[in-house]
Amino acid sequence: MPSRRAFLAALGAGGVGALAGCSSRRHAAGEWPRIGYDDGNTGYAPDLRGPGGSTAAAWSFQFPREGWYSVSSPVVAGDRAFVGYGEPAASDASARVGLRVIDLATGESVRDVTVATYDGEAPGRALHVDSTVVKDGSVYLLSWGGIYSYTPDGERRWRVATEGVPDVSTRKTGHPVVVGDTVYATTAGFALMADDPAATEAVYAIDDATGEVRWRHELPAPTYTPAYADETLYASAFQHGVVALDAATGEVRWEQAISVEGPPTVRDGRVYVPALDDAGATLRALDADTGESVWSVSTPEPGPQQVAVTDDRILHRESATEVVAREAASGDVVWRTEGPGPVSDGTPTVTDDALYVGVGTGDGRRVLVLDPAGGAELGVVGRRDVHGELGSVALADGLAVVSATAGAVYAVEACSLSVAGHCLA
């Protein structure tokens, strides 16, 4: 049991952040392959068990070099967490893009892989920040130099050069979709800022075994993370529209001109996209087979940039500090909850028992945990010493893992003993 002094220190720190070491994990494992969890970007993992709202700090990892980092949201495979990152330049070294492998049970670094080096001033421009994916024993990452694939041991499998410069303003975009033996990836950048004046944005279909490009479909604007369902690939181009492509050939099945503001999410025959119209921010539902509009609702600005979709609900950030649940059938609001601060624009993480989103508070960055059925707050957990925007939450065997752009990755687990809402062990 902790001392009274330790208990009071925990209360003064706001909870979890001061409780590192109050519980231990002998083993942790899971599968969280990408932001949005599945091929449709739904963020919905009904069968996974998260830590819930009463949590203890499991571990934290801080990148060693001082300076501004750009760190991807974590992904999980087995007993390892993987994060891509852009590291700032030092007096004796260039900025670089790296891949960090972390032990899921202890938070200790297992491996640090250099993906690419960059002689520019801003490491964030060298990395598609949330592009890290792990699937079927391989790791994928996008950077200035293209699309990369590695083994978990850090050996490069292949690289596909792409055009377009990573766009730091679209932080939660760019992760590939891996389906069978094909990797679908987008440039997710601004081709106009590339060194080559003829550079273009595009969607790529890549042979996973060889790294050969099977087909390439050009789009006129920065292209967000694609979604896949029923042999169709859905992609959205910034302020341009949504396109449905035959996943095998790249042929266009339909296009819908919409001023898109985020990636598509597909589930149960619908494609959901954040957008803008003359009235402001909107959320649109399209028929997945035809692209025709099913419904469109206006939202307070800033509107959603990514959404999670369950069997019958759409969940997303709205008006900077709110989390909203809507009926998937109609877009009508089911519940609305005000967070304790600005809510991350990443894809929410949802199980049948809890909804997890990153929030900023007056004393740090936390994870807000809500009841997905009614929106009731189950807890606000995190660390007061974490700075920068939080990414999306990854779940693994009762553990929640999250990263912050300032160069930290940390994990929380269910609290085994709490008093008055404060964790003791």
MARZAKOL-458208 format. One line per 2 residues: their letters; for each residue x, y, z of C-alpha. Coordinates in steps of 0.2 Angstrom, whole numbers, always signed. Layout:
# MARZAKOL-458208
A) X Y Z; ...
***
This chain:
# MARZAKOL-458208
MP) +0 +0 +0; +7 +17 -4
SR) +10 +30 +10; -2 +44 +15
RA) +11 +56 +7; +11 +46 -9
FL) -8 +46 -9; -9 +65 -6
AA) +3 +68 -20; -8 +57 -31
LG) -23 +68 -27; -13 +84 -30
AG) -7 +78 -47; -25 +74 -53
GV) -24 +55 -52; -15 +43 -63
GA) +0 +53 -68; +8 +52 -50
LA) +4 +34 -49; +17 +26 -60
GC) +22 +10 -53; +7 +7 -42
SS) +3 -8 -52; +13 -20 -63
RR) +10 -31 -78; +18 -48 -80
HA) +11 -50 -98; +2 -39 -110
AG) -3 -43 -128; -15 -38 -141
EW) -19 -33 -159; -22 -15 -164
PR) -16 -14 -181; -20 +4 -187
IG) -28 +20 -182; -47 +16 -184
YD) -43 -2 -179; -51 -11 -195
DG) -51 -9 -214; -66 +2 -213
NT) -58 +15 -201; -73 +12 -189
GY) -62 +13 -172; -75 +0 -166
AP) -68 -16 -157; -83 -23 -148
DL) -74 -39 -141; -59 -30 -134
RG) -57 -26 -116; -50 -9 -112
PG) -45 -3 -94; -61 +6 -91
GS) -63 +23 -82; -53 +19 -66
TA) -35 +16 -71; -17 +16 -65
AA) -2 +21 -74; +7 +6 -81
WS) +22 +14 -89; +28 +29 -99
FQ) +41 +31 -113; +49 +47 -117
FP) +60 +50 -132; +78 +54 -127
RE) +82 +70 -137; +75 +87 -132
GW) +65 +96 -145; +49 +95 -155
YS) +44 +77 -161; +30 +71 -171
VS) +25 +54 -164; +12 +43 -172
SP) -3 +35 -163; +3 +18 -157
VV) -2 +2 -165; +0 -15 -156
AG) +5 -33 -162; +7 -47 -149
DR) +18 -40 -135; +25 -25 -144
AF) +19 -7 -147; +25 +2 -163
VG) +26 +21 -166; +33 +30 -180
YG) +41 +47 -176; +50 +62 -184
EP) +65 +67 -173; +72 +85 -173
AA) +89 +88 -180; +104 +90 -167
SD) +120 +98 -170; +129 +82 -174
AS) +114 +74 -184; +101 +77 -196
AR) +82 +76 -193; +76 +58 -196
VG) +61 +47 -197; +61 +32 -185
LR) +51 +17 -180; +52 +14 -161
VI) +47 -4 -155; +41 -4 -136
DL) +39 -18 -124; +20 -18 -121
AT) +22 -25 -103; +36 -13 -97
GE) +37 +2 -109; +55 -1 -112
SV) +62 +2 -129; +66 -14 -139
RD) +71 -7 -155; +74 +9 -164
VT) +75 +9 -183; +80 +23 -194
VA) +68 +24 -209; +75 +40 -217
TY) +85 +55 -213; +80 +73 -218
DG) +90 +89 -219; +76 +101 -218
EA) +71 +111 -203; +54 +103 -198
PG) +54 +84 -194; +35 +84 -195
RA) +36 +87 -213; +46 +72 -216
LH) +33 +60 -208; +15 +56 -211
VD) +12 +56 -193; -1 +43 -190
ST) +4 +32 -205; +11 +17 -194
VV) +2 +1 -197; +6 -17 -192
KD) -2 -32 -200; +2 -50 -202
GS) +19 -49 -196; +24 -33 -206
VY) +25 -15 -202; +21 +0 -213
LL) +25 +18 -213; +24 +33 -224
SW) +37 +47 -224; +45 +60 -236
GG) +54 +46 -245; +38 +36 -249
IY) +29 +20 -242; +40 +8 -232
SY) +38 -9 -226; +48 -17 -212
TP) +49 -33 -202; +46 -32 -183
DG) +65 -35 -181; +68 -19 -191
ER) +73 -26 -208; +67 -16 -223
RW) +56 -27 -234; +53 -14 -248
RV) +50 +5 -252; +39 +13 -264
AT) +44 +31 -269; +29 +43 -269
EG) +26 +61 -273; +19 +74 -262
VP) +25 +82 -246; +18 +76 -229
DV) +5 +88 -222; +7 +91 -204
ST) -11 +99 -203; -19 +82 -207
RK) -11 +73 -193; -23 +59 -191
TG) -22 +53 -209; -11 +43 -220
HP) -11 +25 -213; -12 +11 -226
VV) -25 -2 -227; -18 -20 -229
VG) -30 -33 -237; -23 -50 -241
DT) -8 -48 -252; -11 -29 -256
VY) -6 -13 -247; -17 +2 -251
AT) -9 +18 -247; -11 +37 -251
TA) +1 +51 -253; -8 +61 -240
GF) +2 +76 -243; +3 +92 -253
AL) +11 +88 -270; +12 +107 -274
MA) +25 +108 -261; +36 +94 -267
DD) +53 +98 -276; +46 +91 -292
PA) +33 +103 -300; +24 +89 -309
AT) +21 +79 -292; +3 +73 -290
EA) -7 +65 -276; -13 +48 -278
VY) -19 +31 -271; -7 +16 -273
AI) -11 -3 -273; +5 -12 -269
DD) +10 -30 -270; +14 -34 -252
AT) +27 -47 -256; +37 -38 -268
GE) +33 -19 -266; +28 -18 -284
VR) +14 -5 -288; -1 -14 -296
WR) -11 +2 -300; -10 +20 -296
HE) -25 +32 -296; -21 +51 -296
LP) -32 +63 -287; -31 +82 -288
AP) -29 +86 -269; -21 +79 -253
TY) -29 +62 -251; -34 +55 -234
TP) -33 +37 -227; -42 +25 -237
AY) -56 +13 -231; -60 -4 -238
AD) -75 -15 -239; -83 -28 -251
ET) -68 -27 -264; -70 -8 -265
LY) -57 +5 -259; -64 +22 -254
AS) -53 +37 -254; -57 +56 -251
AF) -47 +71 -257; -46 +87 -247
QH) -60 +99 -252; -63 +89 -268
GV) -73 +73 -266; -75 +55 -263
VA) -70 +41 -275; -74 +22 -274
LD) -62 +11 -284; -62 -7 -289
AA) -49 -14 -276; -42 -26 -289
TG) -40 -14 -304; -41 +4 -298
EV) -56 +7 -310; -68 +21 -304
RW) -85 +14 -298; -92 +31 -293
EQ) -86 +49 -288; -95 +61 -277
AI) -90 +80 -277; -90 +85 -259
SV) -79 +98 -250; -71 +84 -240
EG) -62 +88 -223; -57 +70 -217
PP) -55 +52 -222; -70 +40 -226
TV) -77 +28 -214; -87 +13 -221
RD) -98 +1 -212; -114 -8 -216
GR) -116 -1 -234; -113 +17 -229
VY) -98 +29 -231; -97 +43 -218
VP) -86 +58 -223; -83 +75 -214
AL) -86 +89 -226; -90 +107 -228
DD) -104 +116 -237; -111 +134 -238
AG) -118 +133 -221; -102 +126 -213
AT) -96 +110 -206; -106 +94 -210
LR) -106 +76 -208; -112 +66 -223
AL) -118 +48 -226; -116 +41 -244
DA) -123 +24 -251; -107 +13 -252
DT) -113 +6 -269; -118 +21 -278
GE) -111 +36 -269; -128 +44 -268
SV) -132 +55 -253; -142 +46 -239
WS) -142 +60 -226; -132 +76 -222
VS) -132 +85 -205; -124 +102 -201
TP) -112 +102 -185; -105 +116 -175
EP) -87 +121 -180; -75 +114 -179
GP) -83 +99 -186; -77 +81 -185
QQ) -62 +76 -194; -63 +57 -191
VA) -78 +47 -184; -80 +30 -176
VT) -95 +19 -181; -103 +5 -171
DD) -118 -6 -176; -130 +9 -174
RI) -120 +24 -169; -108 +37 -176
LH) -96 +45 -163; -85 +60 -166
RE) -78 +76 -159; -88 +92 -162
SA) -86 +111 -158; -68 +107 -151
TE) -73 +102 -134; -88 +90 -136
VV) -90 +72 -140; -106 +67 -149
AR) -116 +51 -153; -127 +51 -168
EA) -139 +38 -176; -131 +30 -190
AS) -147 +28 -199; -152 +47 -199
GD) -138 +57 -191; -149 +63 -177
VV) -140 +67 -161; -142 +53 -147
WR) -131 +61 -134; -119 +75 -132
TE) -105 +77 -119; -94 +92 -115
GP) -76 +87 -111; -64 +95 -99
GP) -55 +103 -113; -51 +102 -132
VS) -55 +85 -139; -42 +76 -150
DG) -48 +76 -169; -42 +58 -170
TP) -53 +43 -173; -62 +38 -156
TV) -58 +21 -149; -74 +12 -145
TD) -78 -5 -137; -95 -11 -131
DA) -91 -4 -113; -81 +12 -116
LY) -77 +26 -128; -59 +33 -127
VG) -54 +50 -134; -39 +61 -130
VG) -42 +78 -122; -32 +93 -116
TG) -34 +99 -99; -27 +114 -89
DG) -13 +103 -81; -9 +91 -95
RR) -16 +79 -108; -28 +65 -103
VL) -39 +51 -110; -58 +55 -108
VL) -68 +39 -105; -86 +39 -109
DP) -101 +27 -108; -104 +24 -127
AG) -123 +21 -124; -127 +37 -115
GA) -112 +48 -115; -109 +48 -96
EL) -91 +51 -90; -83 +36 -83
GV) -66 +44 -80; -53 +56 -86
VG) -36 +47 -85; -18 +52 -90
RR) -3 +61 -84; +0 +80 -80
DV) +18 +79 -88; +12 +75 -105
HG) +12 +89 -118; +7 +90 -136
EL) -8 +84 -144; -14 +66 -140
GS) -16 +53 -154; -29 +39 -155
VA) -30 +26 -141; -24 +8 -145
LA) -31 -6 -134; -22 -22 -129
DG) -28 -35 -115; -35 -22 -103
LA) -21 -9 -107; -24 +8 -116
VV) -9 +15 -125; -8 +33 -132
SA) +5 +45 -138; +8 +64 -138
TA) +16 +74 -151; +29 +81 -139
GA) +38 +64 -139; +29 +53 -126
VY) +21 +36 -126; +12 +30 -111
AV) +0 +16 -105; -14 +14 -92
EA) -22 -1 -85; -37 -5 -74
CS) -35 +0 -56; -35 -14 -44
LS) -40 -4 -29; -47 +14 -28
VA) -54 +25 -15; -66 +40 -19
GH) -62 +38 -37; -43 +39 -34
CL) -32 +24 -38; -22 +16 -24
A) -15 +0 -32
***
